[in-house]
Amino acid sequence: MPPSMAPSNSTPADSAAKEILPYTYGLTGVDIPLDEALTKILWLSIGCLCLIVLCVRFGQMANAHLRHLLNLNASPLQQSYWSEDRTRIWPRLKKSLLYAPLWKKRHNRELQLSRAMNVGTLPSRLHTLILSVYLISNIVYCMYLDYGDPKAKVMAELRGRTGHLSLVNMLPLFVLAGRNNPFIPLLRVSFDTYNLFHRWIGRVVAMEAIIHTLAWAINEHDAKGMKGINNGLHSVPFLSYGLLATVALAAIMVQAPSIVRHAFYETFLHIHQLLAILTIVGVKVHCELGNLPSQGYINWAIAIWVIERAARLFRILYRNVSPRRLTRVTVEALEGSGIEACRVSIDLVRPWRYTPGCHLYIYLPTISLWMNHPFSIAWSETRPTINIIVDEKLPQRKSSCVELSSRTTTTLSLIIAKRTGMTAKLFDKARASATGTFTTYGMVEGPYGGLDSLHSYGTVILFAAGVGITHQIGHVRELLEGHAAGTIATQRVVLVWSVKNTETLEWVRPWMDEILQMPNRKQVLKVLLFVTKPRSAREVVSRSETVQMFPGRCNPNVVLAKEMIGRIGAVGVTVCGPGAFADEVRGAVRGIVDEGKTIDFVEESFTW
């Protein structure tokens, strides 16, 4: 009998399984050249986006620098040239894209199902456009397959494509997660914006990893059934570690949404970091055991993570630890305002270069062992270190204090409103003390932020609500100092602060008293205080034309419309406060920006 006529025990199912099996493991069916080509397209698109942002930022900075130099000694009349935009394109672009919320007015106002359930905020129109292009491009890359091939080969190609892109996207994921992200100062984009992109890139990485695993499982099931899947995941380390990474990424997707993240932030952060480490371990071992061609990407991601953490550790130790002492933190409870808060003073070991609008992260091991939180720096003082020399012959007398000009001491001040977790423990401990204050050791990390200079604007309008005053008061002092020294273009400053009641003013009274005594303050600074819930009409009294108080809520549209009439030169508007208040100010600016007036808008926010 010819061999072709010999009886065979194989079945059609066995033959199909043998055809599928090669596409289950290894690189068979994976289109490596196309994967690399799509990777280059992805990097090129990201590079083009960064280049566009860099060019726009460079143009803005060059224009601001020129305006600053030309207006140093200019009169209000001479600055009028800069008060009007000379083109219609840029104002329309700012209104329709750069400053625009996704839809009508809502941007940073939180979407809440209840007081305890925060769904998050909406991205701006520009952020939505960038994210949409990024998401759609990744979908197209993953779906660009040869559908004319057998199913097993298509699944193998999909497995290779999604696994490769998941690794590639880990690089921007890790870069944007870092506080020392080099693109923050380079592109003048806030960490808050990069944090938004980090969250969405993380979702893409997780979904591509899940699809990568499912594509393998489909072929494995077709070849060996569920038993083959279980045996492979339990007995093959290559598959086991890959599953570990996929499960960790899937768990991050479950615990990272805003409704969970904000409800249990401290717990979320610890679990998130643990899951990230498990992901790195799983991906690293998975790539090495399989000798995958894209394993270099995970090595770069690990290097980025290690370098960023090492830089943070170095900054923390340098700022806070010396052979003689550690950073000391004094906490004072502020009560009676209806909003419980603390005034925190931090005496640093080494000098700190403070710029208005910057923030820090504070570590208080005695309050919250591992956690650190961001807070805007309200005030900074740098003093020469004083050395007291004791006369050994007359121990009861001390010589005069000697100032060491080569060494200085920096004290930073914060206002921290009581919420939950660490801030609640901080306030409760201060209030429980006999004096309402206590001193402990701590550490600070920073400075971060402070990217936006207001020196080139003839008029600066600063909006704040509640504890948001901490971001603005430093700008006020710097602008008054610069005006007195003749080093800035600003000739008019308006501080608008919305508070719940007049007791809240005690938060910053020591610093405001110092500001009100500065040279030329009355000619430059106007303070508008809006008291939303005054106890009586008698306590809301304007004592002068430059410090005015009003009962009720602040209406940014009315304030801006009035202040724009007497503006000098270009106008800079900044806001720091609750999301709803910031959205009102943003809407008011957008209502003016397309009228031909030169007005720029900057929002400070922490949407974690």
C-alpha atoms as one frame of an Amber mdcrd trajectory, in Angstrom:
protein
   0.000   0.000   0.000   1.437   3.406  -0.946   2.322   5.666   1.981  -0.374
   8.083   0.940  -2.976   5.324   1.376  -1.756   4.256   4.839  -4.314   4.567
   7.638  -3.857   7.558   9.925  -5.070   8.157  13.478  -4.974  11.943  13.044
  -8.264  13.843  12.818  -9.086  17.105  11.065  -9.068  18.782  14.489  -5.543
  17.523  15.140  -4.383  18.832  11.806  -5.929  22.236  12.486  -4.259  22.338
  15.899  -0.887  21.588  14.337  -1.385  24.446  11.887  -2.316  26.851  14.690
   0.390  25.787  17.141   3.341  27.582  15.439   1.452  30.887  15.724   0.942
  30.451  19.466   4.556  30.906  20.598   7.554  32.845  19.384   7.604  35.365
  16.574   5.958  33.241  13.876   3.319  35.396  12.223   4.561  38.581  13.915
   5.312  41.350  11.409   8.403  42.838  13.053   9.332  45.252  10.197   5.824
  46.725  10.191   5.842  46.983  13.993   9.076  48.976  13.833   7.746  51.172
  11.031   4.600  51.996  13.022   6.770  52.722  16.050   8.741  55.274  14.032
   5.477  56.892  12.929   4.344  57.065  16.560   7.630  58.663  17.675   7.516
  61.057  14.734   4.004  62.198  15.613   4.965  62.728  19.261   8.090  64.592
  18.181   6.095  66.833  15.830   3.643  67.630  18.610   6.501  68.569  20.964
   8.095  70.679  18.233   4.840  72.554  17.598   4.366  73.225  21.322   8.012
  74.296  21.618   7.672  76.745  18.716   4.459  78.214  20.144   6.041  78.546
  23.593   9.183  80.088  22.124   7.064  82.615  20.227   5.111  83.479  23.377
   8.275  83.860  25.460  10.007  85.941  22.780   6.988  88.239  22.512   6.744
  88.550  26.305  10.475  89.256  26.632  10.338  91.951  23.954   7.254  93.491
  25.578   9.020  93.382  28.948  12.136  95.158  27.700  10.297  97.849  25.738
   7.940  98.679  28.610  10.406  98.891  31.499  10.278 102.690  31.602   7.201
 103.216  29.472   4.306 105.378  30.598   0.740 104.002  30.592   0.140 105.807
  27.296   3.256 104.284  25.747   2.097 100.809  26.754  -1.185 101.244  24.900
   0.357  99.710  21.772   0.499  96.363  23.573  -3.082  96.552  24.835  -4.544
  95.528  21.479  -3.865  92.403  19.432  -2.639  93.123  15.912  -4.064  89.925
  14.463  -7.434  88.219  14.628  -6.058  84.697  14.346  -4.350  84.416  17.737
  -7.317  85.708  19.821  -9.692  83.343  18.037  -7.284  80.463  18.550  -7.087
  81.228  22.275 -10.863  81.448  22.617 -11.730  78.409  20.487  -8.881  76.054
  21.387  -6.220  77.072  23.905  -8.541  78.386  26.649 -11.675  76.498  25.613
 -13.315  73.834  27.804 -14.521  70.687  26.118 -18.079  71.895  25.823 -19.785
  74.964  27.240 -18.050  76.183  30.387 -17.223  73.199  32.554 -13.561  72.184
  32.773 -12.088  71.885  36.280 -15.381  71.814  38.155 -15.593  68.274  39.506
 -18.297  65.899  38.347 -19.739  64.516  41.576 -22.340  61.814  42.045 -22.405
  62.760  45.726 -20.175  64.619  48.203 -18.106  61.451  48.623 -18.067  60.337
  44.977 -15.967  62.455  42.628 -16.029  61.297  39.009 -13.290  63.734  37.969
 -13.001  66.703  35.619 -13.302  67.231  31.890 -10.207  67.830  29.754  -9.951
  71.067  27.804 -10.699  71.184  24.094  -6.998  71.192  23.193  -6.265  68.269
  25.511  -9.220  66.354  24.068  -7.948  66.922  20.540  -4.446  65.678  21.382
  -5.749  62.667  23.301  -8.194  61.781  20.536  -5.448  61.775  17.899  -3.252
  59.661  20.151  -5.993  57.130  20.932  -7.231  56.845  17.348  -3.688  56.414
  16.013  -3.003  53.564  18.440  -6.259  51.885  17.456  -5.338  52.190  13.772
  -1.839  50.794  14.413  -3.266  47.797  16.270  -5.930  47.081  13.650  -3.627
  47.451  10.640  -3.406  43.710   9.982  -3.413  41.416   6.965  -6.954  40.089
   7.256  -6.488  37.883   4.184  -4.259  35.539   6.184  -5.580  32.604   8.254
  -7.118  33.503  11.591  -4.180  32.081  13.556  -1.702  34.267  11.693  -3.882
  37.351  12.124  -4.057  36.665  15.865  -0.286  36.219  16.001   0.235  39.510
  14.193  -2.210  41.219  16.565  -0.416  39.669  19.544   2.927  40.979  18.350
   1.598  44.426  17.435  -0.220  45.101  20.692   2.588  43.723  22.832   5.146
  45.845  20.990   3.082  49.043  21.180   2.321  48.461  24.849   6.068  48.424
  25.520   6.709  51.456  23.300   4.006  53.497  25.043   5.575  52.731  28.409
   8.345  55.227  27.638   6.113  58.343  27.532   4.063  56.789  30.338   7.077
  56.733  32.667   8.465  60.083  31.505   5.199  61.939  32.101   4.730  60.335
  35.525   7.873  61.962  36.920   7.904  65.206  38.865  11.311  65.932  37.312
   9.970  65.470  33.794  12.398  67.479  31.589   9.576  68.507  29.273   7.944
  70.603  32.024  10.523  73.452  31.884  11.302  72.867  28.206   7.734  73.165
  26.893   6.389  75.252  29.802   3.560  72.774  30.330   2.403  72.068  33.873
   2.774  68.736  35.646  -1.008  68.694  36.020  -1.373  68.520  32.223   1.265
  65.807  31.914  -0.501  63.894  34.683  -3.663  63.938  32.567  -1.750  62.501
  29.606  -0.061  59.967  31.900  -3.435  58.591  32.978  -4.686  58.168  29.418
  -1.446  56.683  28.118  -1.616  54.239  31.024  -5.066  53.156  29.877  -3.746
  52.580  26.362  -0.796  50.539  27.686  -3.145  48.416  29.801  -5.648  47.807
  26.986  -2.916  46.846  24.530  -1.450  44.434  27.094  -4.879  42.865  27.656
  -5.470  42.477  23.907  -1.960  41.026  23.585  -2.830  38.368  26.174  -6.247
  37.641  24.667  -4.766  37.215  21.175  -2.392  34.563  22.563  -5.221  32.902
  24.479  -7.419  32.641  21.365  -4.770  30.755  19.407  -3.847  28.632  22.422
  -7.483  27.734  22.976  -7.971  26.822  19.318  -4.868  24.617  19.454  -5.090
  23.016  22.918  -8.309  24.169  24.564  -8.708  25.624  28.061  -6.488  22.904
  29.480  -3.638  24.096  27.294  -4.134  27.691  28.466  -4.072  26.683  32.121
  -1.055  24.435  31.703   0.865  27.117  29.827   0.164  29.872  32.359   1.122
  27.655  35.310   4.107  25.769  33.914   5.793  28.173  31.479   7.553  31.085
  33.279   7.548  33.145  30.088   3.748  33.089  30.080   3.381  33.352  33.858
   5.353  36.598  34.068   3.515  38.000  31.072   0.230  37.242  32.826   1.547
  38.942  35.989   2.168  42.167  34.061  -1.221  42.027  32.357  -3.100  41.395
  35.608  -1.205  44.236  37.325  -2.082  46.644  34.498  -5.706  45.532  34.552
  -5.797  46.089  38.324  -4.423  49.620  37.820  -7.267  50.325  35.395  -9.787
  49.180  37.999  -8.366  51.208  40.900  -7.214  54.324  39.013 -10.544  55.961
  37.978 -11.214  59.263  39.707 -14.145  57.975  41.749 -11.830  55.467  43.476
  -8.659  57.559  43.380 -10.140  60.558  45.168 -12.132  58.560  47.697  -9.070
  56.632  48.933  -6.135  58.621  47.579  -3.451  57.492  50.014  -4.467  53.849
  49.674  -4.677  54.257  45.907  -1.168  55.703  45.678   0.460  52.861  47.611
  -1.377  50.179  45.634  -0.669  51.997  42.365   3.075  52.052  43.046   3.073
  48.371  44.034   1.188  47.404  40.877   3.581  49.482  38.765   6.536  47.578
  40.239   4.818  44.253  39.551   4.217  45.387  35.972   7.885  46.253  35.493
   9.020  42.915  36.929   6.524  40.942  34.843   7.357  42.708  31.582  11.117
  42.598  32.181  11.242  38.841  32.860   8.697  38.103  30.112  10.839  39.916
  27.536  14.110  38.358  28.672  12.791  34.786  28.738  11.287  35.228  25.288
  14.300  37.162  23.971  11.833  39.596  22.410  13.221  42.232  20.026  11.389
  45.076  21.816  12.819  44.350  25.266  15.053  47.433  24.990  12.011  49.625
  25.627  11.385  48.176  29.084  15.062  48.704  29.919  14.724  52.367  29.008
  11.529  52.638  31.043  13.257  51.153  34.077  16.202  53.524  33.610  13.848
  56.515  33.458  12.060  55.367  36.615  15.310  54.783  38.535  16.904  58.086
  37.478  13.798  60.105  38.338  13.475  58.478  41.765  17.176  58.947  42.443
  16.915  62.640  41.500  13.990  63.085  43.859  15.838  61.345  46.693  18.914
  63.525  46.138  16.843  66.720  46.200  15.062  65.663  49.370  18.275  64.840
  51.209  20.082  67.957  49.969  17.258  70.306  50.979  16.446  68.781  54.343
  19.418  66.987  55.884  22.740  68.338  57.136  25.253  67.102  59.726  23.928
  69.685  62.178  20.155  69.614  61.811  17.044  68.584  59.909  14.233  70.605
  58.416  11.842  71.752  61.141   8.128  72.247  60.584   5.908  74.418  62.805
   2.151  73.937  62.477  -0.400  76.471  63.758  -4.120  75.721  63.801  -6.290
  78.492  62.302  -9.834  78.380  63.625 -12.844  80.648  63.654 -13.132  81.076
  59.897 -15.629  78.280  59.340 -12.908  76.573  57.272 -10.418  74.695  59.406
  -6.852  75.184  58.210  -3.239  75.293  59.345  -0.445  77.772  58.801   2.713
  75.719  58.280   6.200  77.257  58.544   9.150  75.240  57.245  12.723  76.104
  58.264  14.957  74.571  55.616  18.490  73.343  56.079  19.721  74.921  52.831
  18.635  77.940  50.754  15.705  77.600  48.418  15.240  79.574  45.218  11.620
  80.600  45.483   9.593  81.829  42.512   5.947  82.923  42.849   3.487  80.253
  41.825   5.724  77.309  42.654   4.747  74.434  44.911   6.382  71.739  46.981
   5.679  68.274  48.331   5.845  67.928  52.082   6.694  64.772  54.024   5.667
  64.581  57.692   6.626  61.115  58.974   5.153  61.776  62.439   1.780  62.539
  60.852   1.693  60.317  57.785   4.613  57.948  57.455   4.966  57.547  53.681
   2.633  60.092  52.142   3.562  63.397  50.539   1.214  66.057  49.263   1.596
  69.106  46.972   0.942  72.597  48.319   1.463  76.066  46.876   4.066  78.140
  48.702   2.359  81.228  50.108   5.401  83.053  51.443   9.165  82.750  51.521
  11.760  84.532  53.637  15.525  84.213  53.339  17.616  85.535  56.216  21.336
  85.477  56.983  22.283  82.790  59.467  23.014  84.292  62.896  25.790  82.917
  65.038  25.808  83.810  68.741  29.317  83.873  70.213  29.541  83.267  73.951
  32.294  85.051  75.932  34.039  82.305  77.882  35.407  84.748  80.498  32.014
  86.212  81.289  29.553  83.347  80.923  26.612  85.507  81.998  27.084  87.846
  79.092  26.888  87.252  75.370  28.552  89.143  72.600  26.630  90.802  69.819
  25.068  88.547  67.225  27.223  88.096  64.144  25.552  87.622  60.756  27.262
  85.109  58.513  26.815  86.576  55.030  27.930  83.377  53.323  25.097  81.325
  54.801  21.354  81.936  54.763  18.251  80.305  56.188  15.045  79.956  54.180
  11.598  79.756  55.768   8.663  78.687  53.625   5.042  79.170  54.662   1.968
  77.255  53.561  -1.748  77.386  54.246  -3.209  73.872  54.376  -6.982  73.461
  54.523  -8.286  70.491  56.489  -9.802  67.785  54.338  -9.180  64.095  54.993
  -6.160  61.921  55.658  -2.918  63.757  56.394  -4.403  67.268  56.364  -7.043
  66.276  58.923  -4.438  64.668  61.212  -2.247  67.761  60.916  -4.995  70.161
  61.939  -6.339  67.954  64.740  -2.892  67.586  66.298  -2.266  71.338  66.227
  -5.674  72.116  67.698  -5.213  69.533  70.449  -1.982  71.161  71.665  -2.124
  73.681  74.522  -0.858  76.574  72.377  -2.558  75.590  69.126   0.831  74.895
  67.574   3.373  72.114  67.497   6.797  71.570  65.964   8.034  68.444  64.264
  10.641  67.291  61.803   9.788  66.898  58.146  11.088  67.088  54.616  10.099
  69.036  51.540  10.653  68.241  47.882  10.862  70.882  45.205  10.502  73.559
  44.106   8.207  72.641  41.240   6.141  74.843  38.951   6.407  78.613  38.928
   6.770  78.566  35.141   4.680  81.644  34.319   6.261  85.078  34.635   3.933
  88.082  34.859   6.650  90.736  34.480   5.790  91.751  30.908   2.138  92.674
  31.517   1.158  96.258  32.187  -1.892  95.010  34.104  -2.086  91.824  36.156
  -5.358  90.531  37.612  -5.030  87.732  40.166  -8.133  85.726  41.105  -8.154
  83.507  44.183 -10.808  81.657  46.141 -10.266  80.234  49.612  -6.857  78.688
  50.097  -6.023  79.557  46.479  -4.642  82.839  47.844  -1.409  80.953  48.564
  -0.651  80.847  44.857  -1.302  84.555  44.282   0.127  86.429  47.245   3.713
  85.699  46.220   3.006  87.210  42.796   1.706  90.372  44.466   4.859  90.846
  46.499   7.140  90.167  43.540   5.270  92.578  41.270   5.373  95.367  43.856
   9.086  94.791  44.445   9.746  94.778  40.703   7.751  97.973  40.183   9.665
  99.748  42.932  12.982  98.598  41.447  11.964  99.469  37.879  12.671  95.957
  36.610   9.215  94.972  35.325   6.571  96.423  33.023   3.667  95.984  35.448
   2.055  99.214  36.634  -1.303  97.937  37.829  -2.080  94.890  39.974  -5.565
  93.769  41.006  -5.935  91.009  43.614  -9.417  89.476  43.743  -9.993  87.131
  46.663 -13.253  85.349  47.404 -13.581  84.142  51.005 -16.330  82.600  53.071
 -16.138  85.115  55.922 -13.874  87.848  57.243 -12.122  85.493  59.697 -10.523
  83.789  56.710  -8.486  86.966  56.157  -6.447  86.032  59.230  -4.802  83.265
  57.208  -2.579  85.751  55.417  -2.770  88.849  57.636   0.965  88.902  58.555
   1.929  88.794  54.882  -0.772  91.203  53.697   0.282  93.707  56.371   3.811
  93.567  54.952   2.512  94.015  51.399   0.357  96.996  52.361   3.457  98.743
  53.722   5.479  98.335  50.523   6.547 101.409  48.485   4.060 102.643  45.852
   1.539 100.067  46.966  -1.390 102.495  46.784  -0.469 103.554  43.263  -0.098
  99.994  41.966  -2.206  97.529  43.969  -5.966  97.241  44.306  -7.439  94.512
  46.539 -11.028  93.338  46.020 -12.358  91.083  48.777 -15.640  89.228  48.259
 -17.162  87.785  51.436 -19.734  85.172  50.453 -21.254  84.606  53.920 -20.682
  87.653  56.140 -22.130  87.541  59.633 -23.398  91.095  59.275 -23.228  93.980
  56.822 -21.119  96.012  59.279 -18.084  93.777  58.930 -17.973  94.188  55.136
 -16.696  97.758  55.018 -14.248  99.160  52.472 -11.582 101.108  54.346 -10.037
 102.698  51.257 -10.301 102.826  47.487  -7.398 100.397  47.152  -8.780  97.794
  49.588 -12.462  97.203  48.911 -14.820  94.631  50.418 -18.077  93.372  48.941
 -20.744  91.003  50.292 -21.710  88.035  48.144 -20.022  85.969  45.480 -17.455
  87.267  43.059 -18.655  87.681  39.485 -15.531  87.471  37.288 -17.399  88.867
  34.265 -18.239  92.073  36.129 -14.771  92.394  37.648 -12.958  91.910  34.340
 -15.304  94.209  32.425 -14.629  97.001  34.929 -10.870  96.465  35.190 -10.366
  96.232  31.435 -11.615  99.812  31.025  -8.651 101.277  32.916  -6.113  98.661
  31.863  -2.504  99.517  31.118  -0.845  97.628  28.287  -1.283  93.876  27.953
  -3.338  92.075  30.603  -2.399  88.862  32.385  -5.090  86.977  34.297  -4.374
  84.081  36.643  -6.680  82.037  38.849  -6.254  79.537  41.649  -9.191  78.105
  43.522 -11.993  75.543  43.344 -12.796  74.198  39.904 -16.151  75.953  39.604
 -14.588  79.341  40.417 -11.727  78.771  37.965 -14.209  77.864  35.234 -16.068
  81.147  35.832 -12.847  83.135  35.423 -11.901  81.145  32.313 -15.319  81.879
  30.800 -14.966  85.591  31.573 -11.552  85.741  29.870 -12.856  83.915  26.800
 -15.647  86.472  26.564 -13.071  89.243  26.237 -10.198  87.675  24.341 -11.775
  87.871  20.875 -12.623  91.575  21.246  -9.119  92.499  20.111  -7.744  93.149
  23.597  -4.431  91.531  24.552  -5.264  89.256  27.464  -3.606  85.998  28.550
  -4.989  83.423  30.956  -3.140  81.048  33.318  -4.841  78.560  35.608  -3.134
  76.809  38.510  -4.758  73.508  39.387  -3.981  70.182  41.023  -6.309  67.573
  39.510  -4.932  64.379  41.025
